[in-house]
Amino acid sequence: MANAASGFAVHDDCKLKFLELKAKRTFRFIVFKIEEKQKQVVVEKLGEPAESYEDFTASLPADECRYAVYDFDFVTEENCQKSKIFFIAWSPDTSRVRSKMIYASSKDRFKRELDGIQVELQATDPTEIGLDVIKSRAS
């Protein structure tokens, strides 16, 4: 097996779409997938700005690993409108061991490509990325 930390390229589209999410708020979320055959991380799904957090969690496969970025809007106790960009490493317990290893070993390098991530979450089941968890980590 190639060294997963250096063996996977990050498709330019990943960085471009992330910049659009960050700067222009074109998307609410992005789901990324590692294409093992092409040895690169690619964009799997783009969430429109009007899509909800439930739409986002529904787009994560139940038994496959993914990386995801979510632009979370919230209001602070001082009544200020804010947003934070979450990086979520989705690695369900039911996914293949090889897949978990590849995603785990490539995560830091991939995350470095996305400049502007404010909060990182590791999740193995939907309760770990519940809206209550996101809200508590955002503030």
HELIX and SHEET records of a PDB file:
HELIX    1   1 ALA A    4  GLY A    7  1                                   4    
HELIX    2   2 ASP A   12  LEU A   19  1                                   8    
HELIX    3   3 GLU A   20  LYS A   24  3                                   5    
HELIX    4   4 TYR A   53  ALA A   58  1                                   6    
HELIX    5   5 VAL A   97  GLU A  113  1                                  17    
HELIX    6   6 PRO A  126  ILE A  129  5                                   4    
HELIX    7   7 LEU A  131  ALA A  138  1                                   8    
SHEET    1   A 6 ALA A   9  VAL A  10  0                                        
SHEET    2   A 6 GLN A  40  GLY A  47  1                                        
SHEET    3   A 6 PHE A  29  GLU A  35 -1                                        
SHEET    4   A 6 ARG A  66  VAL A  75 -1                                        
SHEET    5   A 6 GLN A  81  TRP A  90 -1                                        
SHEET    6   A 6 VAL A 119  ALA A 123  1                                        
END                                                                             
